[in-house]
């Protein structure tokens, strides 16, 4: 009944785990059945006797049950995420938690901690919740992760209208969750964290904030940062930027209601946001100049409207949504395992996949040359779009690959000496992705240094969450947790479950603070960088994954399933 959605998925704190055990046994039985009874014998049939038809028939019967198995796994994960850790005894007061950021990370953390009965305060610097989806309202804004995977496993939305959800639907989904879990009263809007200092004697953090221009200080036991990696905008230091007399703004700060009709527009940057903006505005503007520094691999985004009958199934038979979601997740894991490692498979099949859309849609040899990357597939973020290349070939659009020398009062001057006069400049130039938690300062047990200084330009955290010398501070979507093949929301659930177990341990043991051991952190960093050295992220390209010292500090070094295994249990011995 849990799988079919006939019972509420919200578990009470002390609800027995019998149903979880039953589901786990079902999963194990199905896997054993598939591998021992059907898969191996079927393979032997083909290998030894050539009875392919019989073998496929046997496999077909078993594959009917595999979607149920996949759905059961996701149901189990969903139930685990929605449940609260139980403590057998309470040896201290329940910790007070401050969550910094009201995006998906802050939302996930607040739901979990509130379910545990903890006092939670969410601090958000903007005027509304939503995080990156509150700010990224530019034309064409949407997610490049399929909708079914870009949602919490414990709060599945049957109403997604497209395979890849637009920004408007994502922000609506977030607002519904804030309302359904009654979190509005826990959020302090227009409040920015400036600094925080840990008090070893009391095991508490003193958090200094700027609340609508007024300085305030909050006291808490635990700080969880959920500001993400893509929040601090980056505008390149191009000479003359301040002299431009037209309108200019970053894509993530698009003015509400801004009308581009009939304007001459320049988009500086040709990565993730640009491939969404350009197709959305090309038919509205008079001229469109896209300034590209480095081309990217762009694969087809085969988007479609989710039919009504499919949404009906998702709503009244939730198991079907779990099945589809499981398939998408599994394909992402296989994609990572196949192409993220350096080698012939990446150079042959990976490159072919990355150039397929370009070869199909761009017939002009000169333009195709400008758009062809000269680095390994997946070294930089792989982009999704089936509309970007056609948009660049419209009569009113042009791709400029020459270096920008300066910006003048009326336009942009490139290295070839040509000036392009424009009315609007859009900086689609990304974020300061390696400056984690900046400009906030966190001072731990060493009063002479804050967290960013201790990282010395190479951010690192145990499991992406904890750093030595900074007790009771946990980071969501921290160093080496970014993905290029799956959903960060899966990672957030793993991290929040881990932190919840840590807090449960503190309540049971009476521990005043938790500080990850230096040797554990050093070994984790060493292992992570060794794994990354074998992946394409460390090959010859300059991506936003790299710190100034050349280390990859953003991306995960393994698949998401491995990370799930690493974070499924809190190990007190590491602290």
ABEGO torsion letter per residue (X at the ends): XAAAGABBABBBAABBAAAAAAAAAAAAAAAAAAAAAAAAAAAAAAAAAGBAAAAAAAAAAAAAAAAAAAAAAAAAAAAAAABBBBBABBABBBBBBBBBEABAAAAAAAAAAAAAGBBBBBBBABABBGEAAAABABBGBBBABBAAABBBAABBBAABABABBBAAAAAAAAAAAAAAAGAAAABBBGBBBABBBBBAAAGBBBBBBBBGGBBBBBBBABBBBAAEABABBBBBBBBGAAABABBBBBAAABBBGBBABGBBBBBBEABAAAAAAAAAAAAABABBBBBBABBBBBBBBBBBBBBAAAAAAAAABAAAAAAAAAAAAAAAAAAAAAAABBEAAAAAAAAAAAAAAAAAABABAAAAAAABBABBBGABBBBBBAAAAAAAABAABBBBABBBABBBAAEBBBAAGBBBBBABBBBBAEBBAABBGOABBBBBABAABBAAAAAGGBBBBBGGABBBGBBGBBBBGBBGABBAABBAAAAAAAAAAAAAAAAAAAAAAGBABBBBBAAAAAAAAAAAAAAAAABAAABBBBBAABBAAGBBAABBABBAAAAAAAAABBBAAAX
